[in-house]
Amino acid sequence: MIEEKVSSWLSIDEVAQMLEISPGKVRRLIDEKYLFSHRVNKQPMIPADIIVDGEPLSSIHGTLVLLADLGMGDEEAIAWLYEVNPELGTEPMTSLLAGHKAPVRRAAQGLG
Protein backbone atom coordinates (compact mmCIF):
# COMPACT_ATOMS: atom_id res chain seq x y z
CA MET A 1 0.00 0.00 0.00
CA ILE A 2 1.12 3.52 -0.76
CA GLU A 3 0.76 4.56 2.89
CA GLU A 4 3.65 2.23 3.76
CA LYS A 5 5.89 3.48 0.94
CA VAL A 6 5.63 7.20 1.71
CA SER A 7 7.72 8.17 4.71
CA SER A 8 6.08 11.52 5.39
CA TRP A 9 2.71 13.02 4.49
CA LEU A 10 1.58 16.64 4.41
CA SER A 11 -1.94 18.00 4.65
CA ILE A 12 -3.27 20.41 2.05
CA ASP A 13 -2.93 23.22 4.60
CA GLU A 14 0.72 22.30 5.30
CA VAL A 15 1.52 22.27 1.58
CA ALA A 16 -0.23 25.62 1.20
CA GLN A 17 2.02 27.07 3.90
CA MET A 18 5.16 25.56 2.33
CA LEU A 19 4.30 26.89 -1.13
CA GLU A 20 2.95 30.17 0.26
CA ILE A 21 -0.36 29.76 -1.56
CA SER A 22 -3.95 29.17 -0.48
CA PRO A 23 -5.36 25.69 0.23
CA GLY A 24 -7.69 26.29 -2.73
CA LYS A 25 -4.69 26.77 -5.02
CA VAL A 26 -3.17 23.52 -3.68
CA ARG A 27 -6.42 21.73 -4.58
CA ARG A 28 -6.26 23.29 -8.04
CA LEU A 29 -2.66 22.05 -8.45
CA ILE A 30 -3.92 18.57 -7.56
CA ASP A 31 -6.79 18.85 -10.07
CA GLU A 32 -4.34 20.04 -12.75
CA LYS A 33 -1.90 17.19 -11.93
CA TYR A 34 0.97 19.36 -10.68
CA LEU A 35 0.57 17.59 -7.33
CA PHE A 36 -1.32 14.52 -6.22
CA SER A 37 -2.99 13.47 -3.03
CA HIS A 38 -3.96 10.17 -1.49
CA ARG A 39 -6.47 9.64 1.29
CA VAL A 40 -4.80 8.68 4.56
CA ASN A 41 -7.23 8.21 7.43
CA LYS A 42 -9.93 9.75 5.21
CA GLN A 43 -7.91 12.96 4.74
CA PRO A 44 -6.31 13.98 1.43
CA MET A 45 -2.57 13.95 2.03
CA ILE A 46 0.38 14.80 -0.21
CA PRO A 47 3.73 12.97 -0.04
CA ALA A 48 6.25 15.38 1.48
CA ASP A 49 9.00 14.33 -0.92
CA ILE A 50 7.18 15.73 -3.97
CA ILE A 51 7.73 19.25 -2.62
CA VAL A 52 11.30 20.09 -3.62
CA ASP A 53 12.92 23.44 -2.81
CA GLY A 54 9.53 25.00 -2.12
CA GLU A 55 7.99 23.84 -5.40
CA PRO A 56 6.12 20.77 -6.65
CA LEU A 57 8.49 18.19 -8.17
CA SER A 58 8.63 19.36 -11.78
CA SER A 59 8.49 15.90 -13.36
CA ILE A 60 5.22 14.92 -11.64
CA HIS A 61 2.94 16.94 -13.91
CA GLY A 62 4.01 15.47 -17.26
CA THR A 63 4.14 11.97 -15.82
CA LEU A 64 0.63 12.18 -14.36
CA VAL A 65 -0.71 13.66 -17.61
CA LEU A 66 0.92 10.83 -19.60
CA LEU A 67 -0.56 8.19 -17.29
CA ALA A 68 -3.99 9.83 -17.60
CA ASP A 69 -3.63 9.87 -21.39
CA LEU A 70 -2.95 6.13 -21.19
CA GLY A 71 -6.29 5.70 -19.45
CA MET A 72 -5.17 5.46 -15.83
CA GLY A 73 -7.34 6.96 -13.12
CA ASP A 74 -5.72 9.04 -10.40
CA GLU A 75 -5.46 6.25 -7.82
CA GLU A 76 -4.17 3.78 -10.40
CA ALA A 77 -1.51 6.27 -11.55
CA ILE A 78 -0.42 6.96 -7.98
CA ALA A 79 -0.18 3.23 -7.29
CA TRP A 80 1.93 2.79 -10.45
CA LEU A 81 4.35 5.47 -9.24
CA TYR A 82 5.02 3.49 -6.05
CA GLU A 83 5.24 -0.05 -7.48
CA VAL A 84 8.63 -1.45 -8.49
CA ASN A 85 8.86 -1.30 -12.26
CA PRO A 86 10.96 -4.10 -13.83
CA GLU A 87 12.12 -1.82 -16.65
CA LEU A 88 13.44 0.74 -14.14
CA GLY A 89 14.54 -1.72 -11.46
CA THR A 90 12.97 0.57 -8.86
CA GLU A 91 9.79 2.51 -8.20
CA PRO A 92 9.02 5.22 -10.77
CA MET A 93 8.71 7.76 -7.95
CA THR A 94 12.23 6.95 -6.77
CA SER A 95 13.51 7.54 -10.30
CA LEU A 96 11.61 10.84 -10.59
CA LEU A 97 13.02 12.04 -7.28
CA ALA A 98 16.52 11.16 -8.55
CA GLY A 99 15.93 13.31 -11.64
CA HIS A 100 15.40 10.46 -14.11
CA LYS A 101 12.11 11.43 -15.73
CA ALA A 102 12.87 10.18 -19.28
CA PRO A 103 13.22 6.51 -18.26
CA VAL A 104 10.03 6.79 -16.19
CA ARG A 105 8.12 8.24 -19.11
CA ARG A 106 9.46 5.50 -21.42
CA ALA A 107 8.32 2.86 -18.93
CA ALA A 108 4.89 4.52 -18.76
CA GLN A 109 4.60 4.65 -22.54
CA GLY A 110 5.25 0.92 -22.60
CA LEU A 111 1.95 0.47 -20.76
CA GLY A 112 -0.08 1.84 -23.65
N, C-alpha and C positions, 0 to 999 in steps of 0.2 A: 504494500500500500504506500501511496505517496507520503502519507503522514510520517512514516518511518524513515523515508529517504531524505526528507528535508530537515536540516538540523535546527533551523530557526524560522519562525513565522512572524509576520507583522500584520497588524490590523490595517484596515483602510485608513483609519485616523492616523496611525503611526507613519504609514507611507506618505500621507498628505503632509505631515510635519517634516519628514525627511526631505521631500521634494519641494517643500514650501509652496504647496498648492492646496486647493480645497478638496475635501473628501469627494465632492461631486466630480471634480476633474479626475481624481484617481479612478472613480467608477467609469468615467468616459474613456480613460486610457485602457481600462480592462475591456470595455466594449469594442474599442478600436484595435485591440490585440497588441498594444504596446506593453501591457502587463497582463498577467493572468492571476486568477485567484482560485482557491480550492476551499471547500467548506471543511473546517476543522471545528468539531463541537458545535455544528450548526452555524458557525460564523464564517463569512468569507475572509480568508487569510491569504497573504501573498508571501512567497518564499523570500526571506531576507536577502539571499545571495543574488537575486535578480535586480537589486538596486546597487549599482556600481558607481562610485564617485558622485553620489547625489543624483543619479539619472537611472532610468530603466536600462537594463542590459540591451544594447543596441541591436543585437542579433535576434532577440526574441520576436520582434514584430514580423519580420520577413518569414521567419520559420513558422510562426503560428498562422500567418496568411497562407503559406504554401500548404500546410497540413489541412487547413480549411478548404482550400481549393481541391485537395485530394479527397474531400468528402468526410473528413474527420470532424466530429463534434468537439466542443471545448474540452470536456472531460477525457475523451479518447486521446486528444492531442496532448493534453497534460500528462496522461499516463504514458504515452509513447516517449515523451521527453525524459521520463525517469526509469524506463526499462532498458536494460543492457541491450545494445544493438550489436549483433554479430559483425556487421560490416565495420563498425567503429571500434569494437572491442571494449566499449564502455557505454555509459548512459549518454544520450545526446546532450542532456543538460550539462554534464561534466565537460563535454567537448566545447559547447558554447561558452561556458565560463572560462575555458582555457583559450578562447579566441579562435577556435577552429569551426567557423560557421559553414564554410564550403563543404567539408566532408559530411556535416550533419544534413545539409540541404540535399546533397547527392543521395544520402541514405534515405531521406524522406521521399525523394523523387522515385526511388526504386519501389516504393509502396504502391505507386499509381499505375 
